[in-house]
Amino acid sequence: MLAHSIAGYALSPAGLEVKNVATLKGSVAGVMVQVSSSAVFRVEEIIRLTNTWLDGSSVSVKTPDLERALTFSLTNTGNGDEAFSLSWVSQAAGIDDFDPLDLVMWLEDNGIAGLQMDGIGPDVVYASGVNDPLLGADKSLVYYVVADIPDKLGYGDEGIAGVEAASLTSGAAGGNLGSVLTGMGHDGVDAIVAMKGGARAEANGVYETADSRVDVAKEIITTVDKFGSSIFMPETEVGYRITIKVMGAMAKDLVITDPVPNGTSFVRGSVMVDGVAQTDVDDADSADFDSTTSKAVVVKLGDVAGGTARVVELKVAIK
């Protein structure tokens, strides 16, 4: 009801003295009279706020990455001066894919758009209880969350940084909608909590890994000796698998070169690409052995789209 009744109007400031005077004029027994009477009240303070993530969409980061910033805004939507604290909000397991590291909050302080962490007149690091924001009615403050991004994340992984802003007026953050805090408002007036669940608000910013890269992993997948076991001995055939993963943008002109290890010989006809057998000569298929590069298996994968995995398999025999 409060929000509806004041829609489109500036709030009267907390502590404002409103004096209403009624005046009676007339004549009594032929004598002109004028009588006045007044009623006075002071406007109480309402406490409420908004806490908003400003970036609009997830902030693209690499893995790993250092000191990446998210941008937020804290606004005092009440009608009196109010101090606020900022604190981290832990995310429940499974809500995001990773936890941003070494989080630090910065307060916009130099009037220059964007975060400046060094140079002449940088913005300032926030320290709870030291430089808690004090905002007048309808005033806002931009602040930043700066975090490091872990290594070895997948493409499109998301990490959430949550911040709660809360009124520092005693009892406001934990109060209920309509709670009256006697004498706790501006200039000694009462303060009223004007938010459901207390005078506090959470905002979540999102990092998303979006860098392009190619990962290559080689592994032994089979070992077969002449006795039908899996011992690394002369005449044992060793099977390898090479997995190529492209993340982000398309990777172009990819070529795998795999020299045959010392002490082994290549098993002819053993190369497979994505499950399809290849010839050993440099021809229309993707692979060759000892043709384009001496004593090496070469596989020309060409252009590979982001989000794609390619698999090469081959065998060697221990001499």
PyMOL commands that set and color helices and strands:
alter all, ss='L'
color gray80, all
select helices_A, chain A and resi 2-5+186-188
alter helices_A, ss='H'
color red, helices_A
select strands_A, chain A and resi 17-28+31-42+45-47+49-53+59-61+65-76+82-89+101-107+124-125+134-135+140-149+158-167+180-181+191-193+200-209+213-224+237-247+251-259+264-266+272-273+276-277+287-289+296-304+308-318
alter strands_A, ss='S'
color yellow, strands_A
deselect
rebuild
show_as cartoon
